[in-house]
Structures are given as C-alpha cells and as structure tokens.
C-alpha cells in the first residue's frame, strides 16, 4: 500500500443510505470506481501518482467499504444515482469516470442517465452483456449461500478468479490486501450487491451511443472478462482505445499499478 496519509471520508445521504467517498489531490476531477467486493483502497496505489495532477474522487460503492447498502438489491440504477450525488457534493459537473468490473456496470447506467456529466470513460476488466441464465442463477445462489454460511468461504473461492496466475504465484501481499478489503462487507452487503448485479440490464446496445473518449483496459490473465469482452466493447464504441496489462487478472490496476497508472495517465493527459 502507498504511504498516503489517511484522509477523512466525505459522507453523504443518497436515497436510503449513506455513501462514503474520499478526495485526493488537486486539479481536474476524475472519479475512480472499484470492483466488487473490495472498496476505494483498491485504487490507492494508482491514486498516489494520479493525484499529483488530478483531483481524484474515490467512492465506496453502495454496500462496499464504508458505504451503506440500503433496502433491497443494490441495482445499477441506485449506483448511478449515488455517483451523481457524489459529484454534486464534490461540486463536479462533468468529469472522466473510470470503473473496474461492477464499476463499469455502474458506468453504463450512469451514461444512460447522466451522459452530459461524462467527459470520458475508462472501462476496465468489465463487460457489456447482462448475465445469462446460468450466471444469474449462480449469483443468486451465492447471495443465498453467504447469508447461510458467512462471507469467508465465498471470498476464498473468488480470489483465484479475481487475481491473475502471476499475482497468485508471486504476490501474496496483494492477495492478503484483497481479502482484507473484502472483509469490510457483511453477508447482507454481498447478497444485495450480487442480486443487483444479477438484475443489471444488457449494455451492448448502449456501447454504440458512447461518443466521448473511451479507454478499455483488461489483464492478459483475466478469466472473468478478459480480452474477448474488451474487444467486443472496442468494436461497438467509436474510436475506443484498448490496452492489455501483462501479468494481470481481473483486478489489473491493483495487480500491476505502475502499468495501470501509466496507461490511465496517458489517457487522462490526452483529454
């Protein structure tokens, strides 16, 4: 973890819950959205460098980290509304938004609802299609299982799917950091977020409407979304750039922060 002094969270009311977010640096604003089931600290290694030039906003998505879950499933509609509230509270009218995995799902919905507030998009280790019947059933079963058995068995089974082979073999510290972040989620949090992801709409048609600069990032060891899903997005989003991070899985910015920072900084500096 970088040696950044801890900053107090900003806390705002968003519909039926409280959302926490952090701000680092000064300059043009940029929002970075973490993947499930971790939280804003996922981005700290990247933020340490980007915050020398940009004002970085790091929300904890609903149900993650220090943000509340609210009533019912944590749908993409709720996540998008929460992000708009964060931007309002931080006095950000329009900005680049970058999201990993569920962060990308939330950004598709944010684009549909608030595209005038999107200066550019970064879609990292994510995919546009909705869950198919088998994947949806698996999510809903996982939601039920964590309520019955607790979160640790679920988190342990997720680790080899989220982190690349190179990370698992060479960086036990990164694995431990992921588990520590995951454990901030309660069984109820995990279940409601999973149900929200299972209900997310298909976003393939949405891709064709994206007309802002767009960066697509994946890891060459990502077995969940990977190059095929990134290529599908590239084919549908006009002029999208695709970058592949070597020796990285689904959590590529966490696994290879130097390369992720280089790619993101180059993209942001070009806007």
N, C-alpha and C positions, 0 to 999 in steps of 0.2 A: 504494500500500500504506500502511496506517496506521502511525503511528510507535509501535508497541508494542515494548517491549524483548523480545528473543528469550528464550524460556523453554526450559529443557532438556526433552526429551521424557521421559515415563514409558515404560518398555519392559517388556512382559510376555510370557510364554510362553503361547501359545494353540494347543493341539494340536501341529501340526507346524511352527509358525513363530513369529516374534516380531512383536508388534503394538505400534506406537508411538502414543501419544496425548499431548495437551497439555491443560493446565488453566489457565484464565484467570478471574480474579475470585473473588468470594466471595458466598455466598447460596444460594438453592435451586438444585439442579443441573439442567442442561439439556444434552443431547447433540445435536450438530450433525454430520450426515454429508454429506460432499462428493459430487459426481458423478464419474463416470468421464470421462476418465482423468487427473484432476488430484489434489489432495490437500488437507490440512487448511487450507492458506493461503487457499484459496477463501473461507473463512468469516471471515478476519481483519478485513475492513472492517466486517462486521456485529458481530463479537465485541467490537470496540473499544467499542461503545456498550452492548451487552447485558451485558458483564462488569462494568459499574458496579452492576448489581443482581443478577446471577445468576452462579453458578459454571458456566462453560462448559467442557464437555469436547469436545475436537476429536480424534477418532481419525483416523489414516490407515487406510482400509480395506485389507484384505489385498491385496497386490500393488500398492498405490499408495504414493507418497511414500517414507517410511522404514520401512514395514511389509513384512515378507517375504511371499512368495507361497505357500510350502508345496508339497506334492505334489498333482498333478492339478488339475482345474478349480477355480476359486475360486467354489464354489457358494453359493447364498443360505443354505443350512444352515450352512456354515462362517462366513460373515459374521455371522450371528445369534449363533453360539457365541462368536465373537470379541468382539462387543458385550457379551455377558453377562460375559465375562472382564474387559473394561474397567470395567464398572460394579462388579464385585466388587472389583477392585483399587483403584478410587477410592472405595470404601465408599458406593456409591449403590444403595439398594434399589429405588427407584421414581422415575421422572422423566419429564418430557416429552422425546420424541425427535423430531427434525426431520431429514428427509433429502431430498436432491435426486437425481433420476434413479435411478442404482443405489442411492443411499442409501435411496430409497423402496422399491425392490425388497427390500432387506435388511430394512426395517422391516415389510413384510408377513410375512416369515418370522419375524422376532422376535416379532410379535404372535401368530402361530400357536404359537410355542414358549414364550414368556415374557410373556404378556399381563398377568400380575399385576405386572410391573415397569414397565408403560407407564401413566404418568399422563395423557398427552395425546399426540397425533400431529400432526406437520406434514409433509404430503406435497407436495413442491414439484417441479414440472416432471417428473413421473413418470407412470406408468400402471399399471393393474392387470392387463391381459391379458398372457399369455405371448406370446413371439414366434410369429408364424405361420410356415409352412414357408419362405416366401421370405426373411423377415427372419432366420430361424435359419440358413439356408444362407449368407446374406450375412455374418453374424457369424463363422461357422466358416471361410469363405473369407478374411475379414480376418485371422483368427487365423493361418492358414497364410501369408498374404502378409507379415505383419510378421516372421515367422521367416525368411522368404527375403530380404526387401528392407529390413528395418530399420523403425524406427518413424516416421521423419520424413515419408515420403510419406503414411502413414496419418493422422498428426496434422494435416498440412496440408489433407487432404480433409475432416477433421472440423470444422475451425474454422468454415467458413460454415454448417454445420448446427447448431453449438452456440451461436454468438453471433448475436444479432439484427441485422437490417439496420442499425438505428440505431447500434448499437455498432460494427459493422464500418466504417461511414462516418465516425464521429465520435471513436472512442476507440481509436486504435492501441495505446495503452499497455495497455489491457485485453486486447487480442489478444496482445500480447507476453507479458504476465503468464501467460496461459493456456498458451502454448507452453512457457514456462519450467517451469511446474508439470508439464506432460505429460512433459517430457523426463526426469523422475525415474524413469519407468517403462522397464524393459527390454523387448525383444521378447517374452521369455518371460512377463513380467508381463502384458503386453497380451493375449497369446494365451490365457493361462489365465483371465484375467478375462472375456474375450469368450466363452470356452467355458462358463464358469459362468453368464453371463447368458443364453446360448442355451438352457441347460438349466433355466432357472428355471420354477417352476410357475405356472399361471394363478392369479391372486389375486382375480378378480371375485367369486366366492362368499365369499371372506374378508371383503370390504368390508362385507357385511351383518352380520357379527359384531362390528364395531368399535363399542364402546359407551363410548368415552372422548371428551372434547372433541377435535375434529379440524379442522385448518386445511388448506385446499387452496390452493396458490399456483401460478400459471403466468405466463408472459410473453405479451403480445399478439403477439409476433413469434416465438414458439416453434413451429418447424416439425416438431419431433420428437414432442412430446406435445401441448402446446397446450391450448386451451380445451375442445375436444371430449373429450379424455381426462379433464380435470379435472371436466367436467360429468358424465361417466359415474360418476366416484367420488362426486360430490356426490349423485347420485340414489340411490346404494346405501348410503352411510354416513349413519345417522340424525343429523340436526342439524349436518352438516358445514358449515363456512363456506368460501366460495370467494372468493379475491381475485385480481385480474388486475393485473400490474405493467406499466405502459405502457413502450414503447420498450425492451423486453427480450425476449431469446430464451430458449433452453433453460437458460442459466446466469443466470437472472434475479437471484439475490441478489448475484452478482459484478458484473453489468452495471448494476444500479440499487440499490446497497447502502443508500442513505438510505431509499428507499421500502420495501425489504425489511425493514430494521430497524424502521421504524415499524409495519409490519404484524405482524411477529413479536413486538415488544414489547407491542403492544396485546393480542395473543392470550395471551402468557405472563402478563401482568399480570392478565388476567381469570380465570385459573385459581384 
